[in-house]
Amino acid sequence: MLRNEGITEQAKTLAAECQEELTGHILPFWNKLQDPRGGFYGRMDTALKLYPDAPKGVILHARILWAYSSAYLAQQDPSLLEHAAHAYRFLREHCYDTQYGGMFWSVTAQGEPCETIKHTYNQAFCIYGLCAYYRASGDKTALELATELFDTIEEKTPDAYGYGEAFSRDWQPADNEFLSENGLHAVKTMNTVLHLIEAYTELYRVTGQQRVAQRLRWLLDLTRERIYDPDRCALRVFFDGQWNEIGDVYSYGHDIEASWLLTRACEVLEDETYTTAFSEIAVRIAGKIQSCALEQGALNDEYAAGSINKKRIWWVQAEGVVGFLNAYQLSGDPAFFHTAQQLWQYIRTYQIDRRQGSEWYAEVAFDNVPMQDFDMAGPWKCPYHNSRMCLETMQRIQAMTQK
């Protein structure tokens, strides 16, 4: 609920600007990247040069599927559902391994297997996108595939301490290089757990299956007991195989993203005990990020081994807007709303690329100069974080102003 008339008007302006950004800028950019051969082109660099023969990331396509499906649910524009269907057909026909099950990491521009590693994180994102497409289209084959991927994760990846993350094509344990950073070789990561929670939340939303709810509760318990550090109000990032923390890393973006994804999971579960516990955690995390990561109107990237990386990453700013709006809804503290508003103003001024035919800069230096060695579209640069920010902002503000 919005607390005063001044914030109400500011919130309505914020929602309107997000809708304009989504429909007038983000989605038109990705429309042009649809590949008539199937799927979407795998890479465009910062100079807006398209690489039509670049490999196509499966995570990229799962996120594109989520973005178009979710935008259709909100906007009811049939063209959005057509783009979602195009992404869905490519995932189903080219990215799914019919021999061993699960999704590849990447395929060639023509849709042949490229990087055949199986990663739990990747399977989770495909579930997430498939559930959104099922909600948008009613296509039961998408839900069947999402459920099959859930079964594959539950069959192939568990170990004595939770979920393994990286596997060969035939599901033998492999090095977790794709989700290890800062010179660390993690066996388990907060990132994979977070996105399993995200995926299982949506799968439970559309199926209501108690086996999914059971695993979702297990992941929430793991997060609260082993990943969340109550003394620092932060999530531990990298672990060995038994959930012992390795490295000294604090990911500001993942923390603020987790703050609202965790409460979303509790809302979908409709479990008051979990909702109460994780709402408190979410507000504490948001307060900590506000105090330690917010600098000159934007969120710094991360703390690692004694130093702060002050790059402004596109997805960190986007998730910050949603995370602080969520904290405002939970606490009623107007400082959280104003921080979300402040981040949006930074995004509008510096993160959005106003060149014709472009989208958002992936990274901006601390002096607000765009960094040139990152892609506009690629295996990790996608329409998921920024389109979701727009949709979440629009939906949350609509709900708040109606109360």
C-alpha positions as CSV (number, residue, x, y, z in Angstrom):
1,M,0.0,0.0,0.0
2,L,1.3,3.5,-0.9
3,R,1.6,5.7,2.1
4,N,1.1,9.2,0.8
5,E,-0.1,11.1,-2.2
6,G,3.3,12.3,-3.2
7,I,4.6,8.7,-3.5
8,T,1.5,7.6,-5.3
9,E,2.0,10.1,-8.1
10,Q,5.7,9.3,-8.3
11,A,4.9,5.6,-8.4
12,K,2.4,6.0,-11.3
13,T,5.1,7.9,-13.2
14,L,7.6,5.2,-12.6
15,A,5.2,2.5,-13.8
16,A,4.3,4.5,-16.9
17,E,8.0,5.0,-17.8
18,C,8.7,1.3,-17.3
19,Q,5.8,0.3,-19.6
20,E,7.2,2.7,-22.2
21,E,10.7,1.2,-21.9
22,L,9.4,-2.3,-22.2
23,T,7.1,-1.9,-25.2
24,G,8.9,0.9,-27.0
25,H,12.6,-0.1,-26.5
26,I,13.4,-3.5,-24.9
27,L,11.1,-5.8,-26.8
28,P,11.5,-4.1,-30.2
29,F,15.3,-4.6,-29.9
30,W,14.9,-8.4,-29.3
31,N,12.2,-8.6,-32.0
32,K,14.9,-7.8,-34.6
33,L,17.2,-10.6,-33.3
34,Q,14.7,-13.3,-34.2
35,D,16.5,-15.7,-36.6
36,P,14.3,-17.1,-39.4
37,R,16.3,-20.3,-39.2
38,G,15.1,-20.8,-35.7
39,G,15.5,-19.2,-32.3
40,F,17.3,-15.9,-31.9
41,Y,20.7,-14.8,-33.0
42,G,23.4,-15.6,-30.5
43,R,25.4,-12.4,-30.4
44,M,25.5,-8.7,-31.1
45,D,28.5,-6.7,-29.9
46,T,28.6,-3.2,-28.4
47,A,29.1,-1.7,-31.8
48,L,25.7,-3.2,-32.8
49,K,27.4,-5.7,-35.1
50,L,25.3,-8.8,-35.5
51,Y,27.0,-12.3,-35.6
52,P,24.5,-14.5,-37.3
53,D,26.7,-17.6,-37.1
54,A,27.5,-17.2,-33.4
55,P,26.5,-20.2,-31.1
56,K,23.1,-19.8,-29.4
57,G,23.1,-20.0,-25.7
58,V,20.3,-22.1,-24.2
59,I,20.1,-19.9,-21.1
60,L,19.6,-16.9,-23.5
61,H,16.8,-18.7,-25.2
62,A,15.1,-19.8,-22.0
63,R,15.2,-16.2,-20.8
64,I,13.9,-14.9,-24.1
65,L,11.0,-17.4,-23.8
66,W,10.3,-16.1,-20.3
67,A,10.4,-12.5,-21.4
68,Y,8.0,-12.8,-24.3
69,S,5.6,-15.1,-22.5
70,S,5.5,-12.8,-19.5
71,A,5.1,-9.7,-21.6
72,Y,2.2,-11.4,-23.4
73,L,0.5,-12.2,-20.1
74,A,0.7,-8.6,-19.2
75,Q,0.0,-6.9,-22.5
76,Q,-2.1,-9.5,-24.5
77,D,-0.4,-8.5,-27.7
78,P,-0.5,-11.6,-30.0
79,S,2.8,-10.7,-31.6
80,L,4.5,-11.3,-28.3
81,L,3.1,-14.8,-28.1
82,E,4.3,-15.5,-31.6
83,H,7.9,-14.5,-30.6
84,A,7.5,-16.7,-27.5
85,A,6.4,-19.7,-29.7
86,H,9.4,-19.2,-31.9
87,A,11.7,-19.4,-28.9
88,Y,9.8,-22.4,-27.6
89,R,10.1,-24.4,-30.8
90,F,13.8,-23.8,-30.9
91,L,14.3,-24.9,-27.3
92,R,12.2,-28.0,-27.8
93,E,13.5,-29.1,-31.2
94,H,17.2,-28.2,-30.9
95,C,18.3,-27.6,-27.3
96,Y,16.8,-30.7,-25.6
97,D,19.0,-33.8,-25.6
98,T,16.8,-36.7,-26.8
99,Q,19.5,-39.3,-26.0
100,Y,20.4,-38.5,-22.4
101,G,17.7,-36.0,-21.3
102,G,18.1,-32.4,-20.1
103,M,19.2,-29.3,-22.0
104,F,22.5,-28.6,-23.6
105,W,24.5,-25.5,-22.6
106,S,24.6,-24.1,-26.2
107,V,23.9,-25.1,-29.8
108,T,25.3,-23.9,-33.1
109,A,23.6,-21.2,-35.1
110,Q,22.0,-24.0,-37.1
111,G,20.8,-25.7,-34.0
112,E,23.3,-28.6,-33.6
113,P,24.7,-29.5,-30.2
114,C,27.7,-27.3,-29.4
115,E,28.6,-27.2,-25.6
116,T,26.9,-30.4,-24.4
117,I,27.6,-29.9,-20.7
118,K,24.5,-30.3,-18.5
119,H,24.1,-27.7,-15.8
120,T,21.5,-27.6,-13.1
121,Y,21.3,-23.8,-13.4
122,N,20.5,-24.1,-17.1
123,Q,17.8,-26.8,-16.5
124,A,16.3,-24.4,-13.9
125,F,16.0,-21.5,-16.3
126,C,14.4,-23.7,-19.0
127,I,11.8,-24.7,-16.4
128,Y,11.2,-21.1,-15.6
129,G,10.7,-20.1,-19.3
130,L,8.6,-23.1,-20.1
131,C,6.2,-22.5,-17.2
132,A,5.7,-18.9,-18.3
133,Y,5.1,-20.1,-21.9
134,Y,2.5,-22.6,-20.6
135,R,0.7,-19.9,-18.7
136,A,0.7,-17.7,-21.8
137,S,-0.2,-20.2,-24.4
138,G,-1.9,-23.1,-22.6
139,D,0.4,-25.5,-24.6
140,K,0.6,-28.6,-22.5
141,T,3.7,-29.9,-24.2
142,A,5.6,-27.0,-22.6
143,L,4.4,-28.0,-19.1
144,E,5.2,-31.6,-19.9
145,L,8.8,-30.6,-20.8
146,A,9.1,-28.4,-17.7
147,T,8.0,-31.3,-15.5
148,E,10.4,-33.7,-17.3
149,L,13.3,-31.3,-16.6
150,F,12.2,-31.2,-12.9
151,D,12.3,-35.0,-12.8
152,T,15.7,-35.0,-14.5
153,I,17.1,-32.6,-11.9
154,E,15.7,-34.7,-9.1
155,E,17.0,-37.9,-10.5
156,K,20.4,-36.9,-11.9
157,T,21.8,-34.2,-9.8
158,P,21.2,-34.9,-6.0
159,D,24.1,-35.9,-3.8
160,A,24.4,-36.4,0.0
161,Y,24.3,-32.6,0.6
162,G,21.9,-31.2,-2.0
163,Y,22.2,-30.7,-5.8
164,G,25.3,-31.2,-7.9
165,E,25.7,-28.5,-10.5
166,A,27.9,-29.4,-13.5
167,F,27.7,-32.7,-15.5
168,S,28.8,-34.2,-18.7
169,R,26.3,-34.9,-21.5
170,D,25.6,-38.3,-20.0
171,W,25.3,-36.9,-16.4
172,Q,28.6,-37.7,-15.0
173,P,30.0,-35.1,-12.5
174,A,32.1,-32.3,-14.2
175,D,34.0,-29.2,-13.3
176,N,31.7,-26.3,-12.4
177,E,33.7,-23.7,-14.4
178,F,30.6,-21.9,-15.8
179,L,29.4,-20.7,-12.4
180,S,32.8,-20.3,-10.7
181,E,34.4,-16.8,-10.5
182,N,37.1,-14.8,-8.8
183,G,39.6,-17.6,-9.2
184,L,37.5,-20.0,-7.1
185,H,36.4,-23.4,-8.1
186,A,33.1,-23.9,-6.4
187,V,31.3,-27.2,-6.3
188,K,28.1,-25.6,-5.2
189,T,26.8,-22.0,-5.6
190,M,24.2,-19.7,-4.1
191,N,23.3,-18.7,-7.7
192,T,22.2,-22.2,-8.7
193,V,20.1,-22.6,-5.5
194,L,18.5,-19.2,-6.1
195,H,17.4,-20.1,-9.6
196,L,16.2,-23.5,-8.7
197,I,14.0,-21.7,-6.2
198,E,12.8,-19.3,-8.9
199,A,12.1,-22.3,-11.3
200,Y,10.4,-24.5,-8.7
201,T,8.2,-21.5,-7.6
202,E,6.8,-21.2,-11.1
203,L,6.4,-24.9,-11.6
204,Y,4.5,-25.2,-8.3
205,R,2.4,-22.2,-9.4
206,V,1.2,-24.0,-12.5
207,T,1.0,-27.6,-11.3
208,G,0.2,-27.4,-7.5
209,Q,2.2,-30.6,-7.1
210,Q,3.2,-31.3,-3.6
211,R,6.4,-33.0,-4.7
212,V,7.5,-29.7,-6.2
213,A,6.4,-27.8,-3.0
214,Q,8.4,-30.2,-0.9
215,R,11.6,-29.6,-2.8
216,L,10.9,-25.9,-2.9
217,R,10.7,-25.8,0.9
218,W,13.9,-27.8,1.1
219,L,15.7,-25.2,-1.0
220,L,14.3,-22.4,1.2
221,D,15.4,-24.2,4.3
222,L,18.9,-24.7,2.8
223,T,19.0,-21.0,2.0
224,R,18.0,-19.9,5.5
225,E,20.3,-22.4,7.3
226,R,23.5,-22.5,5.2
227,I,23.5,-19.8,2.6
228,Y,22.1,-16.7,4.4
229,D,24.5,-15.2,6.9
230,P,22.4,-13.3,9.5
231,D,25.3,-11.5,11.0
232,R,26.2,-9.9,7.6
233,C,22.6,-9.8,6.3
234,A,24.1,-11.3,3.2
235,L,24.1,-14.5,1.2
236,R,27.2,-16.6,1.0
237,V,28.2,-17.2,-2.6
238,F,30.6,-20.1,-3.2
239,F,30.9,-23.4,-1.4
240,D,32.6,-26.8,-1.5
241,G,30.6,-29.9,-1.9
242,Q,29.5,-29.9,1.8
243,W,28.3,-26.3,1.9
244,N,31.4,-24.9,3.5
245,E,32.0,-21.4,2.3
246,I,35.0,-20.7,0.1
247,G,36.4,-17.3,-0.8
248,D,35.4,-13.9,0.5
249,V,32.8,-12.7,-2.0
250,Y,29.6,-10.6,-1.5
251,S,27.4,-10.3,-4.6
252,Y,25.2,-7.2,-4.2
253,G,23.1,-7.9,-7.2
254,H,22.3,-11.5,-6.3
255,D,21.4,-10.4,-2.8
256,I,18.9,-7.8,-3.8
257,E,17.5,-10.2,-6.5
258,A,17.2,-13.0,-3.9
259,S,15.4,-10.8,-1.5
260,W,12.3,-10.6,-3.6
261,L,12.6,-14.0,-5.3
262,L,12.6,-15.7,-1.8
263,T,9.5,-13.8,-0.7
264,R,7.8,-14.6,-4.1
265,A,8.4,-18.3,-3.4
266,C,6.8,-18.0,0.0
267,E,3.8,-16.2,-1.4
268,V,3.2,-18.9,-4.0
269,L,3.6,-21.6,-1.4
270,E,1.0,-19.7,0.7
271,D,2.9,-20.7,3.8
272,E,2.7,-18.1,6.5
273,T,5.6,-19.4,8.5
274,Y,8.0,-19.2,5.6
275,T,6.5,-15.8,4.5
276,T,7.1,-14.3,7.9
277,A,10.7,-15.5,8.1
278,F,11.7,-14.6,4.6
279,S,10.0,-11.2,4.6
280,E,12.2,-10.3,7.6
281,I,15.2,-11.5,5.8
282,A,14.3,-9.6,2.6
283,V,13.9,-6.3,4.4
284,R,17.2,-6.9,6.3
285,I,19.0,-7.7,3.0
286,A,17.6,-4.6,1.3
287,G,18.7,-2.4,4.1
288,K,22.2,-3.8,4.0
289,I,22.5,-3.3,0.3
290,Q,21.2,0.2,0.6
291,S,23.9,1.0,3.1
292,C,26.9,-0.7,1.6
293,A,26.3,-1.0,-2.2
294,L,24.5,2.1,-3.2
295,E,26.9,4.8,-4.4
296,Q,26.2,7.9,-6.6
297,G,22.8,6.7,-7.6
298,A,23.6,3.2,-8.6
299,L,24.5,-0.2,-7.1
300,N,28.1,-1.4,-7.2
301,D,28.7,-4.9,-8.5
302,E,30.3,-6.9,-5.7
303,Y,32.8,-7.2,-2.9
304,A,35.6,-9.7,-3.4
305,A,38.8,-10.4,-1.5
306,G,39.0,-7.0,0.2
307,S,38.0,-4.7,-2.7
308,I,34.7,-3.4,-4.2
309,N,34.1,-3.7,-8.0
310,K,32.2,-0.5,-8.8
311,K,31.1,-1.3,-12.3
312,R,27.4,-0.8,-12.9
313,I,26.0,-4.0,-14.3
314,W,22.7,-3.8,-16.1
315,W,21.0,-6.7,-14.3
316,V,22.1,-5.5,-10.9
317,Q,20.4,-2.1,-11.4
318,A,17.3,-3.8,-12.7
319,E,17.0,-6.3,-9.9
320,G,17.7,-3.4,-7.4
321,V,14.5,-1.6,-8.6
322,V,12.4,-4.7,-7.9
323,G,14.1,-5.6,-4.7
324,F,13.7,-2.2,-3.2
325,L,10.1,-1.9,-4.3
326,N,9.5,-5.3,-2.6
327,A,11.2,-4.0,0.6
328,Y,8.9,-1.0,0.5
329,Q,5.8,-3.1,0.2
330,L,7.0,-5.3,3.1
331,S,8.1,-2.6,5.4
332,G,6.3,0.6,4.4
333,D,9.7,2.5,4.7
334,P,9.6,5.2,2.0
335,A,13.4,5.2,1.8
336,F,13.2,1.9,0.0
337,F,10.8,3.4,-2.6
338,H,13.0,6.3,-3.2
339,T,16.0,4.0,-3.7
340,A,14.1,2.1,-6.3
341,Q,13.2,5.4,-7.9
342,Q,16.8,6.6,-7.8
343,L,18.1,3.4,-9.5
344,W,15.5,3.8,-12.2
345,Q,16.7,7.4,-12.9
346,Y,20.3,6.1,-13.1
347,I,19.2,3.4,-15.6
348,R,17.3,6.0,-17.7
349,T,20.3,8.3,-17.7
350,Y,23.3,6.0,-18.1
351,Q,22.4,2.3,-18.5
352,I,20.0,2.6,-21.4
353,D,21.7,3.0,-24.7
354,R,19.9,5.6,-26.8
355,R,21.5,4.7,-30.1
356,Q,19.0,3.7,-32.8
357,G,18.6,-0.1,-32.7
358,S,20.3,-0.7,-29.4
359,E,19.1,-1.7,-25.9
360,W,20.9,-1.4,-22.5
361,Y,24.6,-1.3,-21.9
362,A,25.7,-4.5,-20.1
363,E,28.3,-2.6,-18.0
364,V,29.0,1.0,-17.3
365,A,32.1,2.2,-15.5
366,F,32.0,4.1,-12.2
367,D,32.5,7.3,-14.1
368,N,29.3,6.5,-16.0
369,V,31.1,5.8,-19.3
370,P,29.8,2.6,-21.1
371,M,32.3,-0.2,-21.3
372,Q,32.9,-1.4,-24.8
373,D,34.0,-5.0,-24.4
374,F,30.6,-6.5,-23.6
375,D,27.8,-7.6,-25.8
376,M,24.4,-6.1,-26.4
377,A,23.1,-9.6,-26.8
378,G,24.9,-12.9,-26.0
379,P,24.9,-16.0,-23.9
380,W,24.4,-13.9,-20.7
381,K,23.1,-10.6,-22.0
382,C,19.4,-11.1,-22.4
383,P,15.9,-9.4,-22.0
384,Y,15.1,-11.2,-18.8
385,H,16.3,-8.9,-16.0
386,N,15.2,-5.6,-17.6
387,S,11.9,-6.8,-19.0
388,R,11.1,-8.4,-15.6
389,M,12.0,-5.2,-13.8
390,C,9.5,-3.3,-16.0
391,L,6.8,-5.9,-15.6
392,E,7.3,-6.3,-11.8
393,T,7.3,-2.5,-11.4
394,M,4.1,-2.1,-13.4
395,Q,2.3,-4.9,-11.6
396,R,3.4,-4.0,-8.1
397,I,2.5,-0.3,-8.5
398,Q,-0.9,-1.2,-9.9
399,A,-1.5,-3.4,-6.9
400,M,-0.4,-0.8,-4.5
401,T,-2.4,2.1,-6.0
402,Q,-5.6,0.0,-6.1
403,K,-5.5,-0.7,-2.4
